[in-house]
Amino acid sequence: MHELAVAQALVEQVEAVIAQHGATQARMIRVRIGPLAGVVPALLASAFPLAAAGSRAEHAELDLVAAPVKVRCQTCGAETEAAMNRLLCGACGDWHTQVISGDDLLLESVELETTPS
C-alpha cells in the first residue's frame, strides 16, 4: 500500500505550510486526485490518520477532491473530458490525444489554525 508513503509525504508538506505561516495546526487539508494518479482515494483516506498521528495535522479533516480526466486533441485542438480507459477526443473522436489533467495528485489547500495574539 504505497498510499501510506503518499500520506506521509502529504503530512510533511502540510507541516511545512504550518511552519511557513506560523500556525499551530491544520484544520482542513484539500487534496485533488485524478483517476490516473495511481492513488486510490479510499486507501489514502485510511492511511492518513496513521501518517498524521502525533503531527500538527493529526486532527485535520482530509477532503479528497476528484479531478476529471481531460485530454487535448492533437488533431482538432479541442480540450474535452475523457474516460480513464478511453482517452479519445470528445469533439472529433480521434485517439491522438494528450492528457492535460486527471493524472494529478495536488495539495490544493490547507486551512490553518493560529493562536490569537
Sequence and secondary structure as in RCSB ss.txt:
>XXXX:A:sequence
MHELAVAQALVEQVEAVIAQHGATQARMIRVRIGPLAGVVPALLASAFPLAAAGSRAEHAELDLVAAPVKVRCQT
CGAETEAAMNRLLCGACGDWHTQVISGDDLLLESVELETTPS
>XXXX:A:secstr
 THHHHHHHHHHHHHHHHHHHT SEEEEEEEEE TTSS  HHHHHHHHHHHHTTSTTTT EEEEEE   EEEETT
T  EEE BTTB   TTT  S EEEEESS EEEEEEEEE    
